[in-house]
Amino acid sequence: MSRFGRVPAWLGLGLAAGTACSRGPSEADRAFERPRGRLTSPDTSAPRPVRKDRPPGDNPFGLPPVPLSASVGAYVLAPSRASLEEAFERGAERQSFAYSGAVLEELGERESRVRSLTRQRARIPNVLIVPIRRDERAEPGQIVLTSRASGSGLVRAIAVGGDPATPRVRYLDGEADGAKGEGVLSSGTFHVLGDAPEPGRSLACRVDGNVEHLVWLSSASELRVGLGFAGRIRVAPERSCRVLPLEPRVRPGDRVHVPLLDGFVRATVVRVEPQAGRVVVTYELAGTVVERAVGFTNVALELP
């Protein structure tokens, strides 16, 4: 159960934010811009963080540098440089990280240069970049790692139709109903997740005494790096993590664990909707029975 106590029944895990049409770069795009000084915005006295001269690959989590298995020109998922600088200033445990799609422009041993979809450039530690394999195809029913069709977020989705090179998908993370729940992916912006453990899969990790739901970002030595509730990046020993199944083999009446805020809650399976890639469950919250649809990849059969 979450450490946050009583919460509204509708509030679950949201890893990716929606987007809205507007003129000019989005907030996610602007976030890629490298801060150029300690400036004050017109409506707040809070200064913006400065990009200090840091060693290549330096990161606010103290993670060791790692190589990146990708080639120049590949699509990647990466956090903004501004959010990294804020994490150095505020403390990594207090910082939320918004991931979005970018193109790998320069590959380095410890950090690499990426370009957002509106051509904002930044150097990001390799250990925080998630590369997308090139030229993949997704048939209906296969689960992919991607961003939303707009380029924002780091999400999993299930292919439901269309051309396998540009599949129509239903997202499995965040809002999953209505128009926001589906999109058509561009070629080269996704890859299929397989049965083998790899970044992009969900993890249940014991962190600071609580079992948290994370989306696996990378590995560093014997550590797992994952994106958790409210966009927090968490680090846990490999031995304290369990990889969740892509497609849980469950039936009505089975008992499972599903994400809720920063933890998991015990739930009962009501039905499985394989074409939509979700499991409908019920659980008790603050004295009320809640029914909720949870995307494949996010259902735990047992916890570490």
Secondary structure as the mmCIF struct_conf table of DSSP 4:
data_model
#
loop_
_struct_conf.conf_type_id
_struct_conf.id
_struct_conf.beg_label_comp_id
_struct_conf.beg_label_asym_id
_struct_conf.beg_label_seq_id
_struct_conf.end_label_comp_id
_struct_conf.end_label_asym_id
_struct_conf.end_label_seq_id
TURN_TY1_P TURN_TY1_P1 ARG A 3 PHE A 4
BEND BEND1 ARG A 6 ARG A 6
TURN_TY1_P TURN_TY1_P2 ALA A 9 TRP A 10
BEND BEND2 ALA A 16 ALA A 16
BEND BEND3 ARG A 23 GLY A 24
HELX_RH_AL_P HELX_RH_AL_P1 GLU A 27 ALA A 31
TURN_TY1_P TURN_TY1_P3 PHE A 32 PHE A 32
BEND BEND4 GLU A 33 GLU A 33
HELX_LH_PP_P HELX_LH_PP_P1 ARG A 34 PRO A 35
BEND BEND5 GLY A 37 GLY A 37
STRN STRN1 THR A 40 THR A 40
TURN_TY1_P TURN_TY1_P4 PRO A 42 ASP A 43
HELX_LH_PP_P HELX_LH_PP_P2 ALA A 46 ALA A 46
STRN STRN2 PRO A 47 PRO A 47
HELX_LH_PP_P HELX_LH_PP_P3 ARG A 48 VAL A 50
TURN_TY1_P TURN_TY1_P5 PRO A 56 GLY A 57
TURN_TY1_P TURN_TY1_P6 PRO A 60 PHE A 61
HELX_LH_PP_P HELX_LH_PP_P4 LEU A 63 PRO A 65
TURN_TY1_P TURN_TY1_P7 VAL A 72 GLY A 73
STRN STRN3 TYR A 75 PRO A 79
HELX_RH_AL_P HELX_RH_AL_P2 ARG A 81 ARG A 90
HELX_RH_3T_P HELX_RH_3T_P1 ALA A 92 ARG A 94
STRN STRN4 TYR A 99 GLU A 106
BEND BEND6 GLU A 109 ARG A 110
STRN STRN5 GLU A 111 SER A 116
TURN_TY1_P TURN_TY1_P8 LEU A 117 THR A 118
STRN STRN6 ARG A 121 PRO A 125
HELX_RH_3T_P HELX_RH_3T_P2 ASN A 126 LEU A 128
STRN STRN7 VAL A 130 PRO A 131
BEND BEND7 ARG A 134 ASP A 135
TURN_TY1_P TURN_TY1_P9 PRO A 140 GLY A 141
STRN STRN8 ILE A 143 THR A 146
TURN_TY1_P TURN_TY1_P10 ALA A 149 SER A 150
BEND BEND8 GLY A 151 GLY A 151
STRN STRN9 SER A 152 SER A 152
BEND BEND9 GLY A 153 GLY A 153
STRN STRN10 VAL A 155 ASP A 163
TURN_TY1_P TURN_TY1_P11 PRO A 164 ALA A 165
STRN STRN11 THR A 166 TYR A 171
BEND BEND10 ASP A 173 GLY A 174
BEND BEND11 ASP A 177 ASP A 177
HELX_RH_3T_P HELX_RH_3T_P3 GLY A 178 GLY A 181
STRN STRN12 GLU A 182 VAL A 184
HELX_LH_PP_P HELX_LH_PP_P5 LEU A 185 SER A 186
TURN_TY1_P TURN_TY1_P12 SER A 187 GLY A 188
BEND BEND12 THR A 189 THR A 189
STRN STRN13 PHE A 190 VAL A 192
BEND BEND13 ASP A 195 ALA A 196
TURN_TY1_P TURN_TY1_P13 PRO A 199 GLY A 200
BEND BEND14 ARG A 201 ARG A 201
STRN STRN14 SER A 202 VAL A 207
TURN_TY1_P TURN_TY1_P14 ASP A 208 GLY A 209
STRN STRN15 ASN A 210 ALA A 220
TURN_TY1_P TURN_TY1_P15 SER A 221 GLU A 222
STRN STRN16 LEU A 223 LEU A 227
HELX_RH_3T_P HELX_RH_3T_P4 PHE A 229 GLY A 231
STRN STRN17 ILE A 233 PRO A 237
HELX_RH_3T_P HELX_RH_3T_P5 GLU A 238 SER A 240
STRN STRN18 CYS A 241 VAL A 243
HELX_LH_PP_P HELX_LH_PP_P6 LEU A 244 PRO A 245
BEND BEND15 LEU A 246 GLU A 247
TURN_TY1_P TURN_TY1_P16 PRO A 252 GLY A 253
STRN STRN19 ARG A 255 LEU A 260
TURN_TY1_P TURN_TY1_P17 LEU A 261 ASP A 262
STRN STRN20 GLY A 263 GLU A 273
TURN_TY1_P TURN_TY1_P18 PRO A 274 GLY A 277
STRN STRN21 ARG A 278 LEU A 285
TURN_TY1_P TURN_TY1_P19 ALA A 286 GLY A 287
STRN STRN22 THR A 288 GLY A 295
TURN_TY1_P TURN_TY1_P20 PHE A 296 THR A 297
BEND BEND16 ASN A 298 ASN A 298
STRN STRN23 ALA A 300 ALA A 300
BEND BEND17 LEU A 301 GLU A 302
#
